[in-house]
């Protein structure tokens, strides 16, 4: 039975690599770690906006911490006049295999706008957001303005502001001995009234939850078994401290011994792509313990399928993720089952059936919830790299 509220982001492969390390490196001598890059991939998370007198830059320094698919960070901005910002979608950061119509990336842009709005309120400004000033982009996002934002004096502080630097997409297994209660789920889903969206969830032990658990496992395996989808993810892996510091985006992989594994040829992108290898098989099974440890699932349904609905879903998901941080609940998007490529179509239909999706509506987000340990933030590029010149 699903729980609905009262009105008021690609999987991680650390587990694969740790298993490989345990199995393959027992006899490998210690290797010194690569020298730390001067570029700190976590710097953006520490005191964002500190010292900024321009409220736009202060707000943007927080907005770049928003959740987004595959950590692509697909945001470019320009400052206009004294009080305005233009947000553009970075067309060089598409995900053509797994997000062929840019739906998930549009959601990531919506999350960016919500975090920007929350941060602006903290310094006494209201963000007036006008989406798609040049018209709604279809069937793909383009390089025309995604949104025009104007900051005006006013607005009340948002209590979720304090969790912007604390929120995470926790891709580790959750504590199977600690369950999210119905009361906690209700508190998580409590949201501001929005006639265009429906937030709902279900908890472990219900037929609905168990159906979603199996579907998320099937969907991840289908993504691994689809060569173009798998290659897209592997191409975006940042393996080891050097690559993580160089790119500060994508899927970060790092643990003791990873440099030795690369040097010995035990860990290569080619092996991750090749069926029959240990790396491929571990990747295929990676989601099983993640889904099995979920205490429940939450999802967002929109009443329409246009870009405005995707933007609204992104804003709602950002708030959902921040509220999870406030409640101490771990959250991890598991939206492979919602992706619009041919190989996923049957699983997508089953996921929509599992949540009772009605005609002309869209299942925009699906995430597992539970209780997990503390994890570091995902890498982020600095604000300057998002400023359009």
Secondary structure, 3 states (H helix, E strand, C coil): CCEECCECCCCCCHHHHHHHHHHHCCCCCCCCCCCCCCCCCCHHHCCCCCCCCCHHHHHHHHHCCCCCHHHCCCEEEEEECCCEEEEEECHHHCCCCCCCCCHHHHHHHHHHHHHHHHHHHHCCEEEEEEECCCCCCCCCCCCCEEEEEEEEECCCCCHHHHHCCCCCCCCCCCCCCCCCCHHHHHHHHCECCCCCEEEEEEECCCHHHHHHHHHHHHHHHHHHHCHHHHHHHHHCEEEHHHHHHHHCCCEEECCCCHHHHHHCCCCCHHHHHCCCCHHHHHHHHHHHHHHHCCCEEEEEEECCCCHHHHHHHHHHHHHHHHHHHHHCCEEEECHHHHCCCHHHHHHHHHHHHHCCCCCCCEEEEEEEEECCCCCCCCCCCCHHHHECC
